[in-house]
Amino acid sequence: MLRAIALEQLTAGQTAPVVAKIVHLSPQAVRRIAHRYQQGGLDQALYERGGRGSKELLDPSEKQRVIAMVCSDPPAGLARWTVRLIAAEAVKRKLVPQVGRETIRVLLSSHDLKPWRENNVLYSATRRRVRSQDGRRAGSV
Protein backbone atom coordinates (compact mmCIF):
# COMPACT_ATOMS: atom_id res chain seq x y z
CA MET A 1 0.00 0.00 0.00
CA LEU A 2 2.80 2.42 0.85
CA ARG A 3 4.37 1.96 -2.56
CA ALA A 4 1.06 2.65 -4.31
CA ILE A 5 0.55 5.79 -2.23
CA ALA A 6 4.13 6.88 -2.98
CA LEU A 7 3.56 6.43 -6.73
CA GLU A 8 0.28 8.34 -6.53
CA GLN A 9 1.94 11.24 -4.71
CA LEU A 10 4.85 11.30 -7.17
CA THR A 11 2.47 11.47 -10.16
CA ALA A 12 0.65 14.32 -8.40
CA GLY A 13 3.91 16.29 -8.54
CA GLN A 14 5.27 15.85 -5.02
CA THR A 15 9.03 15.53 -4.52
CA ALA A 16 10.66 12.40 -3.11
CA PRO A 17 11.44 13.96 0.32
CA VAL A 18 7.84 15.16 0.74
CA VAL A 19 6.43 11.77 -0.29
CA ALA A 20 8.90 10.05 2.04
CA LYS A 21 7.45 11.94 5.00
CA ILE A 22 3.89 11.04 3.98
CA VAL A 23 4.50 7.29 3.62
CA HIS A 24 7.21 7.01 6.31
CA LEU A 25 9.92 5.76 3.96
CA SER A 26 13.30 7.21 3.16
CA PRO A 27 13.60 9.52 0.14
CA GLN A 28 15.96 6.99 -1.41
CA ALA A 29 13.30 4.25 -1.09
CA VAL A 30 10.75 6.52 -2.78
CA ARG A 31 13.17 7.20 -5.63
CA ARG A 32 13.82 3.49 -5.98
CA ILE A 33 10.07 2.82 -6.27
CA ALA A 34 9.80 5.51 -8.95
CA HIS A 35 12.78 4.09 -10.81
CA ARG A 36 11.35 0.55 -10.74
CA TYR A 37 8.05 1.95 -12.06
CA GLN A 38 9.83 3.64 -14.95
CA GLN A 39 11.90 0.55 -15.76
CA GLY A 40 9.35 -2.24 -15.36
CA GLY A 41 5.88 -0.85 -14.86
CA LEU A 42 3.39 -1.00 -12.02
CA ASP A 43 3.93 -4.63 -10.98
CA GLN A 44 7.68 -4.12 -10.75
CA ALA A 45 7.21 -1.05 -8.56
CA LEU A 46 4.60 -2.52 -6.21
CA TYR A 47 5.91 -6.03 -5.60
CA GLU A 48 9.21 -7.40 -4.38
CA ARG A 49 11.17 -9.42 -6.82
CA GLY A 50 11.91 -12.90 -5.59
CA GLY A 51 14.96 -14.99 -6.00
CA ARG A 52 17.54 -13.26 -3.86
CA GLY A 53 20.15 -15.63 -2.57
CA SER A 54 21.05 -18.98 -3.98
CA LYS A 55 18.48 -21.59 -4.84
CA GLU A 56 18.27 -24.77 -2.83
CA LEU A 57 20.62 -27.49 -3.96
CA LEU A 58 18.29 -30.39 -3.15
CA ASP A 59 14.67 -30.62 -4.20
CA PRO A 60 12.12 -32.03 -1.70
CA SER A 61 12.20 -35.56 -3.14
CA GLU A 62 16.00 -35.68 -2.94
CA LYS A 63 15.84 -34.47 0.66
CA GLN A 64 13.36 -37.22 1.51
CA ARG A 65 15.55 -39.89 -0.08
CA VAL A 66 18.61 -38.74 1.86
CA ILE A 67 16.67 -38.64 5.15
CA ALA A 68 15.31 -42.15 4.48
CA MET A 69 18.84 -43.38 3.84
CA VAL A 70 20.07 -41.83 7.10
CA CYS A 71 17.25 -43.53 9.03
CA SER A 72 18.33 -46.93 7.72
CA ASP A 73 21.34 -48.94 8.89
CA PRO A 74 24.77 -47.61 7.91
CA PRO A 75 26.76 -49.56 5.31
CA ALA A 76 28.15 -52.94 6.34
CA GLY A 77 31.21 -52.69 8.51
CA LEU A 78 30.39 -49.20 9.82
CA ALA A 79 28.86 -48.47 13.20
CA ARG A 80 27.11 -45.18 12.36
CA TRP A 81 26.51 -42.53 9.75
CA THR A 82 28.77 -39.49 9.55
CA VAL A 83 28.12 -36.36 7.52
CA ARG A 84 30.92 -37.25 5.10
CA LEU A 85 29.64 -40.81 4.74
CA ILE A 86 26.09 -39.58 4.08
CA ALA A 87 27.30 -37.22 1.35
CA ALA A 88 29.39 -39.94 -0.29
CA GLU A 89 26.68 -42.62 -0.06
CA ALA A 90 23.96 -40.30 -1.39
CA VAL A 91 26.00 -39.73 -4.55
CA LYS A 92 27.09 -43.38 -4.76
CA ARG A 93 23.47 -44.61 -4.50
CA LYS A 94 22.46 -41.97 -7.06
CA LEU A 95 19.98 -40.34 -4.69
CA VAL A 96 21.41 -36.95 -5.68
CA PRO A 97 23.72 -35.93 -8.55
CA GLN A 98 26.17 -34.26 -6.17
CA VAL A 99 26.05 -32.95 -2.62
CA GLY A 100 28.47 -31.44 -0.15
CA ARG A 101 28.99 -32.02 3.54
CA GLU A 102 27.55 -28.64 4.50
CA THR A 103 24.33 -29.28 2.56
CA ILE A 104 23.94 -32.59 4.39
CA ARG A 105 24.70 -30.97 7.74
CA VAL A 106 22.06 -28.28 7.20
CA LEU A 107 19.51 -30.88 6.04
CA LEU A 108 20.09 -33.05 9.10
CA SER A 109 19.99 -30.04 11.38
CA SER A 110 16.67 -28.88 9.93
CA HIS A 111 15.18 -32.32 10.69
CA ASP A 112 16.87 -32.46 14.12
CA LEU A 113 18.71 -35.65 13.16
CA LYS A 114 22.05 -36.61 14.65
CA PRO A 115 22.95 -39.99 13.15
CA TRP A 116 26.32 -40.01 14.89
CA ARG A 117 24.23 -40.34 18.06
CA GLU A 118 22.56 -43.63 17.37
CA ASN A 119 19.63 -43.16 19.75
CA ASN A 120 18.33 -40.29 17.56
CA VAL A 121 17.90 -42.49 14.51
CA LEU A 122 15.28 -45.21 14.18
CA TYR A 123 16.71 -48.60 13.32
CA SER A 124 14.94 -51.83 12.53
CA ALA A 125 13.66 -53.93 15.40
CA THR A 126 16.22 -56.68 14.69
CA ARG A 127 19.10 -54.46 15.68
CA ARG A 128 19.58 -54.09 19.41
CA ARG A 129 22.30 -52.81 21.67
CA VAL A 130 24.27 -55.10 23.94
CA ARG A 131 25.69 -53.64 27.11
CA SER A 132 28.61 -55.01 29.06
CA GLN A 133 28.24 -55.77 32.74
CA ASP A 134 29.64 -52.39 33.78
CA GLY A 135 26.92 -50.58 31.74
CA ARG A 136 29.02 -49.43 28.82
CA ARG A 137 27.98 -50.11 25.27
CA ALA A 138 29.68 -53.21 23.95
CA GLY A 139 28.39 -53.29 20.37
CA SER A 140 25.55 -54.28 18.08
CA VAL A 141 24.02 -57.68 17.65
Disulfide bonds with the S-S distance in Angstrom:
none
